[in-house]
Amino acid sequence: MKKKLAVLAAGICALSLFLTGCSGEISNDYVTITKYKGVEIDKVDADAVSDNDVEAQINSVLQSKSTTTEVTDRAAQTGDTVTIDYEGKKDGVAFDGGTATDAQLTLGSGQFIDGFEDGVVGHNIGDTFDLDLTFPENYGNEDLAGQAVVFTVTLKGISQTDVPELTDEFVQSVSDTSKTVEEYKKEIKKISEKKRQRKPAEYNQGKCMESST
């Protein structure tokens, strides 16, 4: 919401004193205050912090504390990150952009065309296999759009990423003040609100100075 903010002379003078330092003297070499009385600017308020914002911030913290381990004793699963070599062919001929070595792919991320990632699930390190797939009709490359292709894939590595759960114990490991999940959510919301309030305050102050010079 925007409001009209009347900028008083006393406020402007206090700001000019701050900008010129604490020497006790106001020097025209630094700040010239001209029309300051009755100056109006559009005040910008900080956006409210929603529960979704708090959840996103907490998820970011959880992700930063995740651990990744190499997997050697099972087949690839959705959510794993795999290392693969692959070559795509159309009518038996390799097509541009369809070949890679040591590519990293998180299964279930939707980075590749439909069927590719699902086709890797269930395979073990060392497996080489073919995936018979079709590019979508709206694919960006007209030469491949709607075309049937075969990808030959070799699975070279599997890694698993574990993200910690949000528990009281986790909270106590990352916060100096919060002891429970609910306390931590309030802490994150308060921190986010302070960050959001800082930008409008800087904007309003800048506009105030622009209007007064």
N, C-alpha and C positions, 0 to 999 in steps of 0.2 A: 504494500500500500504506500502511495506517495502522499506526503503532506507538505504544506508550505512551511518552511522553517525560517522564522525571522531571526536574523543574526544581529545581536546587540553589540554596541560599541565596546562594552567591557570585555566581551568574549574575544573579539578580534584583537584588542590590545593585549590581552593575556596571551593569546597565541603568538603575537609578534614578539613579545618578551621572551617566550620560550624559544622561538626560532633564532633570536639574536644572542642567545646565551644568557648566563646569569651574571653578567658584568655590572648590572645596575644601570646601564646606559642604553638608550635606544638609538641606534645609528641608522641614518637614512641610507647608508651604503648597503645595508642588508635588506631591510623591508620598508616599503613605502606604503603607508595606509592612506587611502584616499576616501572613496565613498564606501563607508562601512555602515552607516546608520540606516536601518530599514532595509538592508539588502535581503532579498529572498532567494532561496534556492530550493530545488526539489530534493527533499530528504529521502534517501534510500534506506529502507529497513532490511534487516537480516532475514533470510528465509528461515522458517521454522524447521527444527530437526524432527523428523518423523521416526516412528519405530523401525521402519524399513531402513532408514539411514543408519540407525544404531546397529541394526542387524548386519548391514553391509560392512560397517567398520569392524565389528567383532569377527565376522567371517574373514576379513583381511588379516586380522591378528592370528586367527587360527591357522590360516594358510601359511603365514610366515613361520609358524612353529611346526610345520609338517616335516616328516622325515621320509626319505626315499631309500628303498633297499632293492638290491638286485634279486631277482627270482630265478631259481634254477630247477626247482623240484615240482613244478606244475605247469599246466598249459596256460596260455594267455587268456585273460578275462577282461570283460568290459571295465574300463577305469584304469587298466594298466597302460603304461607307456612302453611301446615296443620299438626296437631298432630293426629296420628291415631294408633289404634291397628289393627293388621291383623294376620290372620292365613291362610296359604296355604295348600291345600290338593290335593293329586293325588290319584285318585281312592278311595276317601273317607278317606285316611290316611294322617295325617300331615307329611310333609317331612322336613328334616333337613334344617335349615336356612330360613324357610318360615314363621316363627312366630316372632312377635315383639310387644312390648308394648310401648306406648308413643313415637313412631317413628316420627321424623321430616322429612317432605318431601316437597320440593318446586315443585308445579305443573307446568309441562312444562320443567323441568330440564333434563328429560330423564334418571333419576337414576334407575327407575324401568322398567320392560319389557313393551313392547308396549301394550297399552290399560289400564294399571293400573292407571296412572295419569289422563288420560282422563276420566276414570270411576269414579274417585273421584269428578271431576268437576260437579257442579250442585247439590251436596248434602249439607245438612245442619248439623250443630252440633247436635250430638245425633243420627244421622242416622246409621243404621247397614245394610249392603248390600253385596251381592255376586258379584264377578267379574269372569266371565268365560273367561279364557285366555289360551294362548299357548306359551310355551317357544320357543325361536328361535332355529332353527336347529343347529346353531353353538354355542349354549350356553356352557359355560365351564364345567358344570356338566353333564356328559354323561347320568346319570339317569333321568335328567329332559329335556335334549335337545329334542325339537320337541314334548314334551308331553303336553297334555291338563291338566289344573289344575283349581282349584277354590279357590279364595281368599275371605275370609269373613272379611270385613273391618268395623270398627267403627270409625266414624269421631268425634274427641273429641275437636278439637280447630282449629280456623282459624286466621291467622295474615296476615296483609298487609304491605308491605314495600314500602314507597314512596321515590323516589330519586328526589332531586331538579333539576330543569332545569338550564342549563347554560345561565344565563342572566347577564346583566351589574350589576344588583342589587346583584346577588349572588357573582359575582367577587369582588365587593366592600366589601362584608362581610368576604372574606377569604384572600384578598390581601391588603398589606399596600401601594402598589405602583400603581397597575393597576386599572383603572376605567371602562374599557370596555372589552368585550369578546376578541376582537382582541389584545388589550394590554396584556391581561392575557395569551393568547397563546404565544406571544413573550416572556413574562416573564418565562413561563414554559420551553420554548425551550432553553432559555439562561441558566437557572438553570441546565437543563439536560445536556447541552453541557459542562458546567463546571465540572459536576460529571464525565462525560465520559473522559474528558481530564486528570483528576487527576490520574486515574489508569495507562494509558500508561506512564505518567510522572514518576510515582513511579517505574514502570517496567524498563524504560530506565535508571533511576538513579541507580537502583539495578544492572543491567547488567553492567553498567559503572564501578561500584565499584568492581564487580566480576572480570572483565577483567583486572583491574589495580592492583590486589593484587597477 
